[in-house]
Amino acid sequence: EVRLAESGGALVQAGESLRLSCAASGFTFDDYAIGWFRQAPGKEREGISCISPSDSMPYYADYAKARFTTSSDNAKNGETTVYLQMNSLKPEDTAVYYCAAPLNCTYSPWIFTRSFRVWGEGTLVTVSS
């Protein structure tokens, strides 16, 4: 069973940086990618970044390219960790941040590649002005 668990959310001040982690486990196949998404209060969920642990090629939503960086550990035994580094945070970055899998990053928008969709429970990032 694929499982995702986000961590690293916190209350920070505008201009600060934060790194989120997504611990992934239970993959029985290699061709998958993990995406970062966020949902701000009163807004729809939006994609941030997507990365495949097999080649570590990152993909970003246009708005995220300037301040966000995603990376991943090498996958081993169906486990990996994907990171989201966020710099120069703004109050409008306040949201619950989720990771999701399994995705294909080469499509726009990113698509799930299996009949099941796995989401983590999310981690809250609050940016104060």
N, C-alpha and C positions, 0 to 999 in steps of 0.2 A: 504494500500500500504506500503510495507516494504521500509524503508529508512535508509541509513547509512551515517554518516557524520564523517570524520576523523578530528582530530585537534592535535596540539602540535608540528608540524614540525618546525624546526628552523635551523639556522646556528650555529654549535657548533665546538669546537676544538677536535682533537683526544684525546681520553682518557676520555672525559666527558660522562655524562649520559643524557638520554632524555626519557620522558614518553609520548607516544602517546595515544590518546583516540579515541574510535569509538562509537559514540552515535547511538543506534539502536532503531527504532520504527516501529510500524505498524504490528508486528507479531500477527497473529490470531491463531497460533498453538504453541505448547510448545517444540516439538521435533526438535530443530534446533541448529546449532552451527555457530559461526562466526569465520572467518579466517583472519589472517593478511598476506598480500603479499607485495612484493616490486618489483619495476622495476628500475634498474639502466640504465643510458644512454647507448644506444647501446646493451643492453642485454635483454633477455627474462624475463618475470615476473616469480618470484619464490615464493613459499610458505614459510612462516616463522613459524606460529603457528596457532593453531585451538583450540577453546574452546566452550563447551556448557554451557550456563548460568544455565542450570538446575542442573548440578552436578559439575560445575567448574573444570572438569578434563581437564588439558591442554595437548596438543600434540605439538611436535616441529619437525621441520626439523632438521636433524643431525647437520648442521652447526650452528644452532641457539641455541642449548642447553646450551652452555657454557656462553653466554652473554645476552640472551634475556629471559624475563619472561612475560607470559601473564596471565591475571586474568580478572574476570568479576564481576560486581555487580549482585545481585539477580534480575532476571527478574520479572517485575510487570506490569500488564496491557499492555503487548506487548512491553514493553520498557526495555532496559538495556544499560549498557555501558561496553565495553570491552577495556582493556588496554594492551599496549605493553611497557614494561620497557626495555630499551636498555642501557647496561652498556659498559664501555671501548670501546666507539665507535671508528671506524677506517675510514679512507677516503673511503675505499671500501664499507662502509655502506651507502654512498651517494646514494639516490634513492628517488623515489616517493613511499610512503607507502600507501597501500590501505587496506580496510577491505571488506569482501564479505560474503554473506549469501544467502540462508540457506545451510549449509554444513553438512556432516557427517564426523566427525573426525576419525572414526574408520577404514575408508578405507585409503589405501595408494596408490596413492595420494588421498587427500581429495576430495570428490565429492559433487556436488550440489544435493539436494534431492527433488527439485521441478522443474516444467517446467520453472520457471522464475529464473533468476540469478540477484542478486542485488550487485552492486559495489558502493562504495563511490567515491567521486571525487578525493580523494588522498590528501596527505599532504607531502610536500617536506622536506626531511632531507638532510642537507649538512654538511659534516664533513670535516673540513680543517685540513691539516697536520701541 
